[in-house]
Amino acid sequence: MNFDHLIFALEMIGTVAFAVSGVMVAKERKMDIFGAILLGCVTAVGGGMIRDLILGETPPAMFRRPIYVDVSFVTCLISFVLERHRLGKRFFDRFDQTHARTALILNAADSIGLAAFVVVGCRTAVNAGYGDNTFLTSFVGVLTGIGGGILRDIMAGQMPLIMRKRVYGIAAIAGALLYTELQTVGLQQLIAAVISMLCTVLIRFLAIYFRWNLPAFR
């Protein structure tokens, strides 16, 4: 498996995880199946769409390579059916250990997906000819990772999660800046991507495990 195939696989993991998170928010807001699918798909592909529009890549990749939307749609549909009929809960209630393991896998997939999207966003900016613009490259990388979640929360009528919990945005910023700087000093692309993703995932795991949150208004 070459580097591009690895990134694509990680993108798929992140797409599935983000789509599921969108359905979970739709469930909390008591949306119908259309709302759940729309919210899940926006969460999964929204960041990449905004990235492409900022970079002038039109039409965005989600239209040129609809596999991302296809995967999002199928994931949302399956998630809605399971949650609507509480099939997942009935199954996992019998196996508390399995339920905990599933939550861990979902958090891991979400973190890996965030890390992959951040790197993909930065690489897209570099490939578009903006490699010398550290701010733009980093900004695009961060937006690719967190943009979908922001759109999800706004559409659901709630404060975006990145502004109030688990240093989500900080992890994305750290990964994007690290990747951009490593590219600037001439480090090999694969090594820079791996280091950046490890940094993002590590911050996310530590924040989840230790329940880290930034100082906030009471």
C-alpha positions as a printed NumPy array, in Angstrom:
array([[  0.   ,   0.   ,   0.   ],
       [  1.513,   3.332,  -1.067],
       [  1.07 ,   6.638,   0.749],
       [ -1.904,   7.813,  -1.317],
       [ -3.743,   4.545,  -0.697],
       [ -3.071,   4.845,   3.03 ],
       [ -4.441,   8.388,   3.133],
       [ -7.508,   7.274,   1.187],
       [ -8.145,   4.463,   3.672],
       [ -7.844,   6.882,   6.586],
       [-10.194,   9.295,   4.818],
       [-12.771,   6.523,   4.557],
       [-12.442,   5.759,   8.279],
       [-12.898,   9.422,   9.101],
       [-15.814,   9.753,   6.693],
       [-17.658,   6.878,   8.374],
       [-16.917,   8.168,  11.883],
       [-18.011,  11.728,  11.097],
       [-21.162,  10.507,   9.356],
       [-22.1  ,   8.497,  12.448],
       [-21.496,  11.519,  14.664],
       [-23.856,  13.547,  12.488],
       [-26.581,  10.931,  12.866],
       [-26.097,  10.921,  16.635],
       [-26.649,  14.688,  16.749],
       [-29.718,  14.274,  14.536],
       [-31.033,  11.701,  17.003],
       [-30.606,  14.125,  19.9  ],
       [-32.526,  16.748,  17.908],
       [-35.235,  14.215,  16.984],
       [-34.811,  14.719,  13.228],
       [-36.37 ,  12.478,  10.593],
       [-34.399,  10.225,   8.266],
       [-33.835,  13.002,   5.724],
       [-32.441,  15.304,   8.399],
       [-30.217,  12.544,   9.778],
       [-28.745,  11.696,   6.385],
       [-28.268,  15.358,   5.47 ],
       [-26.569,  16.138,   8.778],
       [-24.334,  13.065,   8.595],
       [-23.242,  13.758,   5.018],
       [-22.533,  17.42 ,   5.773],
       [-20.379,  16.381,   8.73 ],
       [-18.417,  13.911,   6.625],
       [-17.753,  15.984,   3.492],
       [-18.408,  19.581,   4.549],
       [-14.835,  20.373,   5.53 ],
       [-13.43 ,  19.152,   2.235],
       [-16.022,  21.116,   0.278],
       [-15.13 ,  24.383,   2.042],
       [-11.437,  23.641,   1.521],
       [-11.864,  23.236,  -2.223],
       [-13.927,  26.419,  -2.519],
       [-11.259,  28.416,  -0.66 ],
       [ -8.542,  27.037,  -2.935],
       [-10.613,  27.627,  -6.069],
       [-10.89 ,  23.905,  -6.833],
       [-14.299,  23.774,  -8.5  ],
       [-16.353,  21.753,  -8.571],
       [-15.279,  20.417,  -5.14 ],
       [-13.863,  16.885,  -4.892],
       [-17.092,  15.566,  -3.347],
       [-18.76 ,  16.12 ,  -6.745],
       [-15.852,  14.915,  -8.857],
       [-15.298,  11.825,  -6.671],
       [-18.743,  10.984,  -5.251],
       [-17.433,   7.959,  -3.347],
       [-17.182,  10.161,  -0.242],
       [-20.851,  11.086,  -0.464],
       [-21.805,   7.491,  -1.281],
       [-20.   ,   6.152,   1.788],
       [-21.517,   8.902,   3.934],
       [-25.033,   8.167,   2.682],
       [-24.815,   4.419,   3.298],
       [-23.298,   4.966,   6.747],
       [-26.019,   7.436,   7.708],
       [-28.775,   5.137,   6.491],
       [-27.452,   2.153,   8.433],
       [-26.87 ,   4.244,  11.553],
       [-30.386,   5.69 ,  11.393],
       [-31.987,   2.246,  11.094],
       [-29.964,   0.853,  13.991],
       [-30.723,   3.808,  16.249],
       [-34.359,   4.115,  15.157],
       [-35.091,   0.532,  16.13 ],
       [-32.595,   0.541,  19.001],
       [-31.005,  -2.583,  17.599],
       [-27.533,  -1.453,  18.558],
       [-28.571,  -0.664,  22.139],
       [-30.346,  -3.987,  22.641],
       [-27.302,  -5.846,  21.419],
       [-24.688,  -3.895,  23.309],
       [-26.692,  -3.783,  26.558],
       [-25.989,  -7.499,  26.856],
       [-22.266,  -6.981,  26.476],
       [-21.084,  -3.944,  28.444],
       [-17.457,  -4.701,  27.626],
       [-18.245,  -4.844,  23.907],
       [-20.123,  -1.544,  24.193],
       [-17.118,   0.13 ,  25.791],
       [-14.841,  -1.312,  23.119],
       [-17.144,   0.024,  20.401],
       [-17.047,   3.521,  21.916],
       [-13.253,   3.312,  22.005],
       [-13.106,   2.252,  18.358],
       [-15.421,   5.108,  17.362],
       [-13.287,   7.672,  19.21 ],
       [-10.15 ,   6.194,  17.656],
       [-11.651,   6.307,  14.162],
       [-12.803,   9.882,  14.707],
       [ -9.339,  10.942,  15.873],
       [ -7.565,   9.169,  13.021],
       [-10.035,  10.669,  10.563],
       [ -9.403,  14.157,  11.932],
       [ -5.647,  13.622,  11.643],
       [ -5.946,  12.328,   8.085],
       [ -8.224,  15.162,   6.963],
       [ -5.86 ,  17.758,   8.425],
       [ -2.936,  16.313,   6.453],
       [ -5.008,  15.956,   3.285],
       [ -6.122,  19.574,   3.6  ],
       [ -2.541,  20.789,   3.994],
       [ -1.369,  18.661,   1.066],
       [ -4.173,  19.997,  -1.114],
       [ -3.055,  23.563,  -0.385],
       [  0.579,  22.669,  -1.132],
       [ -0.369,  20.941,  -4.389],
       [ -2.402,  24.029,  -5.354],
       [  0.798,  26.1  ,  -5.175],
       [  0.454,  27.655,  -1.71 ],
       [  3.218,  25.716,   0.022],
       [  5.098,  28.928,   0.884],
       [  2.061,  30.414,   2.631],
       [  2.206,  28.806,   6.077],
       [ -0.938,  30.476,   7.355],
       [ -3.086,  29.509,   4.372],
       [ -1.779,  25.939,   4.285],
       [ -2.362,  25.424,   8.01 ],
       [ -5.754,  27.131,   7.92 ],
       [ -6.943,  24.962,   5.059],
       [ -5.714,  21.836,   6.858],
       [ -7.529,  22.733,  10.071],
       [-10.702,  23.672,   8.219],
       [-10.713,  20.366,   6.357],
       [-10.605,  18.538,   9.683],
       [-13.132,  20.555,  11.677],
       [-15.297,  22.259,   9.041],
       [-17.822,  19.443,   8.776],
       [-18.372,  19.347,  12.527],
       [-18.936,  23.109,  12.642],
       [-21.53 ,  22.919,   9.863],
       [-23.213,  19.982,  11.622],
       [-23.589,  21.83 ,  14.899],
       [-24.772,  25.059,  13.254],
       [-27.4  ,  23.173,  11.261],
       [-28.479,  21.408,  14.458],
       [-28.83 ,  24.749,  16.235],
       [-26.154,  24.248,  18.88 ],
       [-22.774,  25.674,  19.845],
       [-20.02 ,  23.954,  17.791],
       [-18.293,  21.241,  19.807],
       [-14.808,  22.541,  18.993],
       [-15.562,  25.736,  20.945],
       [-16.431,  24.017,  24.193],
       [-15.033,  20.517,  24.613],
       [-11.997,  18.178,  24.388],
       [ -9.507,  20.601,  22.734],
       [-10.641,  19.282,  19.328],
       [ -9.628,  22.41 ,  17.473],
       [ -6.262,  22.604,  19.255],
       [ -5.392,  19.08 ,  18.103],
       [ -6.182,  20.013,  14.505],
       [ -4.171,  23.254,  14.708],
       [ -1.163,  21.465,  16.214],
       [ -1.215,  18.803,  13.5  ],
       [ -1.571,  21.327,  10.676],
       [  1.209,  23.616,  11.934],
       [  3.533,  20.683,  12.503],
       [  2.949,  19.28 ,   9.011],
       [  3.415,  22.687,   7.408],
       [  6.66 ,  23.371,   9.262],
       [  8.078,  19.937,   8.507],
       [  7.296,  20.454,   4.828],
       [  8.985,  23.863,   4.949],
       [ 12.256,  22.419,   6.259],
       [ 12.231,  19.836,   3.48 ],
       [ 11.322,  16.699,   5.411],
       [ 10.06 ,  13.829,   3.302],
       [  6.317,  14.071,   2.694],
       [  5.47 ,  10.648,   4.115],
       [  7.431,  11.232,   7.326],
       [  5.935,  14.689,   7.786],
       [  2.422,  13.304,   7.339],
       [  2.971,  10.451,   9.8  ],
       [  4.441,  12.757,  12.464],
       [  1.59 ,  15.243,  12.017],
       [ -1.084,  12.55 ,  12.281],
       [  0.552,  11.03 ,  15.348],
       [  0.6  ,  14.445,  17.01 ],
       [ -3.081,  15.066,  16.294],
       [ -4.165,  11.598,  17.426],
       [ -2.042,  11.777,  20.582],
       [ -3.557,  15.101,  21.666],
       [ -7.061,  13.788,  20.995],
       [ -6.47 ,  10.555,  22.93 ],
       [ -4.979,  12.4  ,  25.888],
       [ -7.862,  14.9  ,  25.889],
       [-10.434,  12.093,  25.832],
       [ -8.684,  10.013,  28.49 ],
       [ -7.935,  12.861,  30.904],
       [-11.088,  14.853,  29.978],
       [ -9.089,  17.935,  29.054],
       [-11.003,  21.115,  28.275],
       [ -9.786,  24.66 ,  27.749],
       [-10.632,  27.34 ,  30.347],
       [-14.163,  28.563,  29.74 ],
       [-16.686,  31.046,  31.076],
       [-18.763,  29.657,  33.909]])
